[in-house]
Amino acid sequence: MSKQQDALAASGYFQITGTLVSAVPYGSGHINDSYCVTADRAGTSMRYLIQRINHSVFKDPPALMQNIQRVTAHIAQSIAHLPDHDRRVLTLIPAKDGQVFHRDEQGNYWRAYRFIQNARTFDAVESTAQAFQAARAFGRFQQQLATLPPPRLHDTIPGFHHTPSRFATFQQAVAADVANRTQYAKPEIAFALAHESITTALLGANLPERVTHNDTKFNNVLLDDATGEGICVIDLDTVMPGLAPYDFGDMVRTTTSPTLEDERDLSRVTMQFPMFEALVRGYLSAAGDFLTRAEKQLLVTAGKLITFEIGIRFLTDFLTGDTYYKIHRPSHNIDRCRTQFRLIESIEQQEEHMQRLVESLAV
């Protein structure tokens, strides 16, 4: 049975009305398998998003789905008064047994969402207006979940943003040198060691724990086709307890540079200040009212920290023989690392200017 046939078969276990017609791969995600499923309902085509959860990455899919159910239900309740509320939050479709997921005979976990019409994602930001909208959407997402009642959400990937642990793993990789590659990464190793102090910049700041998204790439926001507004935050697998600046920091990492994260021409890698300003204005326009002054003051630092964290993860994978990230060339992970470290250098060159902007807006 093909993957599409698997998805179509799994769809039959959910409360989808009509006759299932087709399932085609959807989106550009690298973790889960996603499909757009079409059903015929009395001559009308209805679309749904069906996903197979990667249980190698997410070890406890039922706990993950409990998180998503609580988060989406809470947001839905808070925006029920809006005329287009059904487009502003993901809506889970229950399985026929009443659960919010289905486990098939092979042990795979599946979930189903209503398909949000007339909106789409972009893999790369095209304008400061788009950056503003994405940052505003992520800020609004945090703001909506600031009132999520107990209990605490599950940690879907424990230690996900614990940078000191990531740094310790990097140091162990350098010491072991199992792939005999430290000789090819001496400047990058030196750069990482020289920046060790940043690893505790957020964890040591006594910031309040929030509900955070933890994967705030630009393509995790749906933009309305007609208005360009960021209407819905998607990809909720890593929504869990965290620090608010982490989310802003990953926006800086993935949105401010005009290049891909594996760019080999490092002269093209730069932190574009207008894009950063759009992120700050968009994020604070939605999240500014509930963030503490300390959280706002650390937004620039968060941009450096998250970029550094991802950089040392790429470097660690290179040193250990490319065992985690998919690669398309032998130097892929070290290229990715160099891009991250060059972006940090660009941030450091503009850091005072960036900090002044944040302070002028963090009122």
HELIX and SHEET records of a PDB file:
HELIX    1   1 LYS A    3  SER A   11  1                                   9    
HELIX    2   2 PRO A   61  SER A   78  1                                  18    
HELIX    3   3 HIS A   85  ARG A   87  5                                   3    
HELIX    4   4 THR A  128  LEU A  145  1                                  18    
HELIX    5   5 THR A  163  ALA A  176  1                                  14    
HELIX    6   6 THR A  182  TYR A  184  5                                   3    
HELIX    7   7 LYS A  186  ALA A  194  1                                   9    
HELIX    8   8 GLU A  196  THR A  200  5                                   5    
HELIX    9   9 PHE A  218  ASN A  220  5                                   3    
HELIX   10  10 ALA A  244  THR A  255  1                                  12    
HELIX   11  11 LEU A  266  ARG A  268  5                                   3    
HELIX   12  12 PHE A  273  ALA A  287  1                                  15    
HELIX   13  13 ARG A  293  GLN A  297  1                                   5    
HELIX   14  14 LEU A  299  LEU A  319  1                                  21    
HELIX   15  15 HIS A  332  LEU A  361  1                                  30    
SHEET    1   A 5 THR A  19  PRO A  25  0                                        
SHEET    2   A 5 ASP A  33  ARG A  41 -1                                        
SHEET    3   A 5 THR A  44  ILE A  53 -1                                        
SHEET    4   A 5 TYR A 109  ARG A 114 -1                                        
SHEET    5   A 5 HIS A 102  ARG A 103 -1                                        
SHEET    1   B 3 ALA A 119  ARG A 120  0                                        
SHEET    2   B 3 VAL A 221  ASP A 224 -1                                        
SHEET    3   B 3 GLY A 230  VAL A 233 -1                                        
SHEET    1   C 2 ARG A 210  THR A 212  0                                        
SHEET    2   C 2 MET A 240  GLY A 242 -1                                        
END                                                                             
